[in-house]
């Protein structure tokens, strides 16, 4: 059923009452299971979800299982057939597409149960199961079942129970000794690996002091290997502060509360043996492919050049140089035209070369009405500044590998604002990303990982065909680092960076 990809309909965390009911149903269905074993199957505190999905054949299914199979025959029929042939049709098993959609953890190991021989004497045509038949139960075969269009079988051929018990997909056993560790032990190792990786490769002395929340969201999580998910709550530390306290006791880092309730990493011992001996794990082939693909087309900021458009009110001043209304000029071109105009018309003051006499054309173009009878001369810098101010703004945008595009008006900066939502919660909103060649959906996905906060992409109000990204909480600091340091956008094209939360004062 899950040999091919499926579509998720909903994913809901299971409630405590439903969890208890599920554990009771499991215990009722399998009386031989002990309380501890039932608790392993349906844990009391670990995250447990109900996922409703559509299989690739269109079947609607509700699942949170390790393996599912449907008996192809009754117990008596199994015994009558000599325990040969198809005993079960496997619907889902370890390492199929359903397993890949979760946290990809190994199934719990439950010791084999000693079962009493099944009582089939009440069934018509039944055979009494003796010890010999119980031994033969190990020869019961499992065969995958695929029903349509010659699709690939999920379980190819036949497997006997001894073979299946060695297969981690069926028995939950794995010959790799590393996989015999508990989930908590594995999470502890992953947390320490990401911690050391971040200190060795991502943190510099100039980054200190560094908020512990920023260290976790921007550095530790990004060091998590491909295909794995770091969850501190599933580690033995449970909280970041407790883990950092342990690392401080080992004298790897020093943590201080620089402001009330806010901790920061203030020092790192990069010569500590645990850091110097740490070997950076090699990226998986999948992540290498992704990185190579991303290197082929990395984001480069556009080249933005300010331009000036000649309005009708200044056309007389520029017509001598061959320009007319609507002509687009660079700032340097405007300066040369004004200087040439002044020299050709003998407007430079003979006694003071820094002053320019204003003829009727210059007066009409750059002076206010109240100044036209009082201002007779202007310094060069004032004359040039006034000319540029009277011209209409325009700009030229050139993206890598593309031709330049000229647009009238001023380019809108990337706008970062803070807003209040329900329950007095703050959100960070960023607009105008498209003008700089940034995909709002890509930026939202990156921020979701960096900030470890929910993000949404919605139409920007009052702007046609424009989207805005909304991030939960005040994430201006993360957003600023992404735009300035990673995307290399000039600060003058970003407004709202001053809204970042202020760090606490040092004691």
C-alpha positions in Angstrom: 0.0 0.0 0.0 2.9 2.4 0.8 5.4 1.1 -1.8 4.8 4.5 -3.6 4.3 8.0 -2.3 1.1 9.1 -0.7 -0.8 12.4 0.0 -1.3 13.6 3.6 -4.9 14.7 4.4 -4.3 15.8 8.0 -1.8 15.4 10.9 -3.2 15.8 14.4 -1.5 15.2 17.8 -3.3 12.5 19.7 -5.1 13.6 22.9 -4.3 12.1 26.3 -7.8 10.5 26.5 -7.4 9.0 23.1 -3.9 7.8 24.0 -5.2 5.9 27.0 -8.1 4.4 25.0 -5.6 3.2 22.3 -3.4 1.6 25.0 -6.5 -0.1 26.4 -7.6 -1.3 23.0 -4.1 -2.8 22.4 -4.1 -4.5 25.7 -7.6 -5.9 25.1 -6.6 -7.1 21.6 -3.4 -8.7 22.8 -3.9 -10.0 26.4 -0.5 -11.6 26.5 1.2 -8.2 26.4 2.3 -6.9 29.7 1.8 -3.4 30.9 5.4 -2.3 30.1 5.2 -3.7 26.6 1.9 -1.9 26.0 3.4 1.3 27.2 6.3 0.8 24.8 3.9 0.5 21.9 1.8 3.5 23.0 4.1 5.7 25.1 2.6 8.0 27.7 4.6 11.2 27.0 6.3 10.8 23.6 4.8 12.7 20.7 2.1 10.6 19.0 0.0 11.8 16.1 -2.9 10.5 14.0 -2.3 11.0 10.3 -5.1 10.7 7.8 -3.8 10.2 4.3 -4.7 8.9 0.8 -2.6 6.1 -0.5 -1.3 6.1 -4.1 -4.3 3.9 -5.1 -6.7 6.4 -3.6 -7.5 4.5 -0.4 -8.3 6.7 2.6 -6.3 5.5 5.6 -5.8 6.5 9.3 -2.3 5.4 10.7 0.8 5.9 13.9 1.9 2.2 13.4 5.2 0.3 12.9 3.8 -2.5 10.7 0.4 -3.6 9.4 -0.7 -6.8 7.7 -4.0 -8.5 7.0 -4.3 -12.2 7.6 -5.0 -14.0 4.2 -6.6 -17.0 6.0 -7.9 -18.1 9.3 -5.7 -19.9 11.9 -7.3 -23.3 11.1 -6.7 -22.7 7.3 -3.1 -22.0 8.0 -2.7 -25.2 10.0 -4.6 -27.2 7.4 -2.4 -25.9 4.6 0.7 -27.0 6.4 1.7 -23.4 7.0 2.6 -22.9 3.4 1.6 -20.2 1.0 0.6 -16.6 1.6 -0.2 -16.1 5.3 -0.4 -12.3 5.4 -0.7 -9.5 3.0 1.6 -6.7 4.2 0.2 -3.2 3.9 2.9 -1.2 5.7 6.3 -2.0 7.1 9.5 -0.4 8.4 11.4 1.8 5.9 8.5 2.3 3.3 7.1 5.7 2.2 4.9 5.9 5.3 8.0 5.4 7.6 9.9 8.0 5.6 7.2 10.6 6.3 7.9 10.5 10.1 11.1 10.9 12.2 12.6 7.8 10.6 13.4 6.2 14.0 13.8 2.5 14.5 10.8 0.6 15.9 10.9 -0.4 19.6 12.2 -3.9 20.4 9.9 -6.1 22.3 11.1 -9.5 23.5 9.4 -12.5 21.9 6.4 -13.8 23.7 5.8 -17.4 24.8 2.3 -18.1 23.4 0.1 -21.0 24.4 -1.0 -23.2 21.5 -4.0 -21.7 19.7 -7.3 -23.5 20.6 -9.0 -24.3 17.3 -11.0 -27.2 18.5 -14.2 -25.2 18.3 -13.9 -24.5 14.6 -15.4 -26.8 12.1 -12.7 -28.9 10.4 -10.1 -27.6 12.8 -6.8 -29.3 13.7 -5.5 -29.4 17.2 -2.2 -27.5 17.3 0.5 -29.5 19.1 4.0 -28.5 19.9 5.2 -29.7 16.5 2.8 -27.4 14.7 3.9 -24.6 17.0 7.5 -25.1 15.8 6.2 -25.1 12.3 4.7 -21.7 12.8 8.2 -20.3 12.1 7.8 -21.4 8.5 4.8 -19.2 7.9 5.6 -17.1 4.9 4.9 -13.4 4.4 4.4 -12.2 0.9 3.8 -8.7 -0.3 0.6 -7.9 -2.2 0.2 -5.5 -5.1 -3.1 -5.3 -6.8 -2.9 -3.0 -9.8 -1.1 -2.5 -13.1 1.9 -4.8 -12.3 3.2 -2.4 -9.7 6.3 -3.2 -7.8 5.8 -5.5 -4.9 6.5 -4.1 -1.5 7.7 -7.4 -0.1 9.3 -9.4 -2.9 9.2 -13.2 -2.9 8.6 -15.1 0.3 10.2 -14.8 3.7 10.2 -17.3 6.4 9.8 -16.2 10.0 13.4 -16.8 10.9 14.5 -14.6 7.9 11.9 -12.0 8.9 13.1 -11.8 12.4 16.5 -10.8 11.1 14.9 -8.1 8.9 14.6 -4.8 10.9 11.5 -4.0 8.9 9.6 -6.9 10.4 11.1 -7.8 13.8 12.5 -4.4 14.8 16.0 -5.8 15.2 19.0 -4.2 13.5 22.5 -5.8 13.4 24.1 -2.4 13.7 25.0 -2.0 17.4 24.5 1.8 17.1 20.8 1.3 16.4 20.4 -0.7 19.7 20.6 2.6 21.6 17.5 4.1 22.9 15.9 7.1 21.2 17.0 9.3 24.1 20.6 8.2 23.8 20.6 8.8 20.0 19.1 12.3 20.6 21.8 13.1 23.2 24.5 12.1 20.7 22.9 14.1 17.9 22.6 17.2 20.1 26.3 17.1 21.1 27.3 16.5 17.5 25.4 19.6 16.3 26.6 21.6 19.3 30.3 20.8 18.5 29.8 21.2 14.8 28.3 24.7 15.3 31.1 25.8 17.6 33.9 24.5 15.3 32.5 25.8 12.0 29.9 28.5 12.5 30.8 30.6 15.6 33.5 33.2 15.6 34.9 35.2 18.5 33.4 38.3 17.0 29.9 36.7 17.3 30.1 36.7 21.2 28.2 37.4 23.3 25.6 35.3 21.5 22.0 34.7 22.7 21.5 31.1 23.5 18.2 31.1 21.5 20.0 32.5 18.5 22.8 30.0 18.9 20.2 27.2 18.8 18.0 28.5 16.0 20.6 29.9 13.6 23.6 27.5 14.2 22.8 24.3 16.0 19.7 23.3 14.1 21.4 24.1 10.8 24.2 21.5 11.6 21.7 18.7 11.9 22.5 16.0 9.3 20.3 15.4 6.3 17.3 13.2 7.1 17.5 13.6 10.9 15.5 15.9 13.2 16.9 17.4 16.4 14.4 17.6 19.3 15.9 18.6 22.6 12.8 17.5 24.4 13.5 13.9 23.5 17.0 14.1 24.9 17.9 13.4 28.5 18.5 17.2 29.0 14.9 18.2 28.0 15.9 21.9 27.9 18.6 23.9 26.2 19.6 25.6 29.4 20.3 22.3 31.1 22.4 21.1 28.2 24.4 24.3 28.1 25.0 24.1 31.8 26.5 20.7 31.3 28.8 22.0 28.5 29.8 24.9 30.9 30.7 22.3 33.6 33.0 20.7 31.0 34.5 24.1 30.4 33.7 24.2 26.7 31.6 27.4 26.9 30.8 30.0 29.4 27.1 31.2 29.8 26.0 34.3 31.6 22.6 36.0 32.2 23.4 39.4 30.7 19.8 40.6 31.2 17.1 39.3 33.4 15.9 35.9 32.2 18.0 36.0 29.0 21.2 33.9 28.8 24.1 34.4 26.4 27.2 32.5 25.5 30.0 34.9 26.4 33.1 32.7 25.9 34.1 29.5 24.0 37.3 27.4 24.5 38.1 26.5 20.9 41.2 24.7 22.2 39.1 22.3 24.2 39.9 18.7 23.3 36.3 17.9 22.4 36.2 20.7 19.9 39.7 20.1 18.4 39.1 16.3 18.1 35.6 16.7 16.6 35.5 15.5 13.0 33.0 17.2 10.8 30.6 14.6 9.4 30.6 14.2 5.6 27.3 15.3 4.0 25.1 12.6 2.6 25.0 12.1 -1.2 21.6 13.6 -1.2 22.6 16.8 0.6 25.8 17.0 -1.6 23.6 16.9 -4.7 21.4 19.6 -3.3 24.4 21.7 -2.3 26.0 21.2 -5.8 22.7 22.2 -7.4 22.4 25.3 -5.2 26.0 26.3 -6.0 25.1 26.2 -9.7 22.6 29.0 -9.2 23.3 30.8 -6.0 21.5 34.1 -5.2 23.3 37.2 -6.2 21.8 40.6 -5.4 20.9 42.7 -8.4 22.9 45.7 -9.5 20.7 48.8 -8.8 21.8 52.1 -10.3 19.9 55.4 -9.7 18.9 57.3 -12.8 17.2 60.6 -13.6 14.4 61.3 -16.1 14.1 64.8 -17.8 10.7 66.4 -17.0 8.9 68.9 -19.3 9.8 71.8 -17.0 13.5 71.2 -17.6 13.5 70.2 -21.3 15.0 73.6 -22.3 18.0 73.1 -20.1 18.8 69.7 -21.7 17.8 70.3 -25.3 21.2 71.8 -26.2 22.9 68.5 -25.3 20.5 66.6 -27.5 18.1 65.4 -24.8 14.4 65.9 -24.5 11.5 65.2 -22.2 11.6 61.6 -20.9 15.3 61.1 -21.5 17.0 58.8 -19.0 20.4 60.0 -17.6 22.9 58.9 -15.0 24.0 61.4 -12.3 27.4 61.8 -13.9 25.8 62.7 -17.2 23.6 65.3 -15.6 26.6 67.0 -14.0 28.6 67.1 -17.3 25.6 68.6 -19.1 25.1 71.4 -16.5 28.8 72.2 -16.4 29.0 72.3 -20.2 25.9 74.5 -20.3 27.3 77.0 -17.8 30.7 77.2 -19.6 29.2 77.6 -23.1 26.9 80.4 -22.0 29.7 82.2 -20.0 27.8 81.8 -16.7 30.9 81.1 -14.5 31.7 84.1 -12.4 34.9 85.8 -13.5 35.9 86.8 -9.9 34.9 83.5 -8.2 35.1 80.4 -10.2 33.0 78.6 -7.6 29.9 80.7 -8.4 27.6 80.4 -11.4 25.3 83.2 -12.7 21.8 82.0 -13.3 20.3 82.8 -16.8 16.5 82.8 -17.4 16.5 79.1 -18.3 18.3 78.1 -15.1 16.1 80.4 -13.1 12.9 78.7 -14.5 14.3 75.2 -14.1 15.8 75.2 -10.5 14.6 78.2 -8.6 11.3 78.6 -6.6 9.1 81.5 -7.7 10.0 83.4 -4.5 13.7 83.1 -5.4 13.6 84.2 -9.0 14.1 87.9 -8.3 16.5 87.5 -5.3 18.9 84.7 -6.2 21.3 85.6 -9.0 24.2 83.2 -8.3 24.7 79.8 -6.9 27.7 77.7 -5.9 28.5 74.7 -8.1 27.5 72.1 -5.6 24.2 73.9 -4.8 23.4 74.3 -8.5 24.1 70.6 -9.3 22.1 69.4 -6.2 19.1 71.5 -7.2 19.2 70.2 -10.7 19.2 66.6 -9.5 16.3 67.2 -7.1 14.2 68.7 -9.9 14.7 65.7 -12.2 12.3 62.8 -11.9 13.7 59.7 -10.2 14.3 56.4 -12.1 16.5 53.4 -11.6 18.1 50.5 -13.5 18.0 46.9 -12.2 20.4 44.3 -13.6 20.1 40.7 -12.4 23.0 38.3 -13.1 22.8 36.8 -16.5 20.0 39.2 -17.6 19.9 42.5 -19.4 19.3 45.8 -17.6 15.7 46.9 -16.9 15.0 50.6 -16.5 12.0 51.7 -14.5 10.6 55.2 -13.5 10.2 56.2 -9.9 12.1 55.0 -6.8 12.7 51.3 -6.1 10.8 50.3 -3.0 13.0 49.0 -0.2 12.5 45.7 1.4 10.1 46.7 4.2 10.3 44.9 7.6 7.5 45.7 10.1 6.2 44.3 13.4 2.5 43.6 13.9 0.2 42.4 16.7 -1.9 39.4 16.2 -4.4 37.4 18.3 -3.5 37.0 22.0 -1.2 40.0 21.8 1.4 38.0 19.9 4.0 39.7 17.7 4.7 38.7 14.2 7.4 40.0 11.7 6.2 40.9 8.3 8.5 41.5 5.3 7.4 42.9 1.9 8.8 43.8 -1.5 11.1 40.8 -1.8 10.2 40.2 -5.4 11.8 43.5 -6.5 15.2 42.2 -5.5 14.7 38.8 -7.2 13.9 36.9 -4.0 11.2 34.3 -3.9 8.9 34.9 -0.8 8.3 31.1 -0.5 12.0 30.3 -0.4 12.7 33.1 2.1 9.8 31.8 4.3 11.2 28.2 4.2 14.7 29.4 5.1 13.4 31.6 8.0 11.2 28.8 9.3 14.4 26.6 9.7 16.6 29.4 11.1 14.1 30.8 13.5 12.3 27.6 14.4 9.0 29.5 14.1 6.0 29.2 11.9 5.9 31.2 8.7 3.1 32.0 6.2 3.1 33.6 2.7 0.1 35.8 1.9 -0.9 38.4 -0.7 0.5 41.8 0.3 -2.4 44.2 1.0 -2.7 47.1 -1.5 0.0 45.6 -3.8 -1.0 43.8 -7.0 0.8 40.5 -7.6 3.0 40.9 -4.6 3.4 38.6 -1.6 4.5 39.1 2.0 6.1 36.7 4.4 4.9 36.6 8.1 7.1 35.0 10.8 5.9 34.3 14.3 7.7 36.5 16.9 10.2 39.3 16.5 12.6 37.8 14.0 14.1 41.0 12.6 17.6 40.0 13.8 17.5 36.7 11.9 15.9 38.4 8.9 18.6 41.1 8.9 21.4 38.5 9.0 19.8 36.6 6.1 19.4 39.7 3.9 22.7 41.5 4.7 25.2 38.7 5.3 23.9 35.8 3.2 22.1 37.6 0.4 24.6 40.5 0.4 21.9 43.1 -0.1 22.9 46.8 0.6 21.6 48.1 3.9 20.2 51.2 2.1 17.6 49.0 0.3 16.3 47.5 3.6 14.1 49.5 6.0 13.0 48.3 9.5 16.2 46.7 10.7 16.1 49.0 13.8 13.1 47.1 15.0 15.3 44.1 16.1 15.1 43.4 19.8 17.8 45.2 21.8 20.3 43.0 23.6 20.5 43.4 27.3 23.1 45.6 28.9 26.2 44.0 30.2 26.5 43.9 33.9 
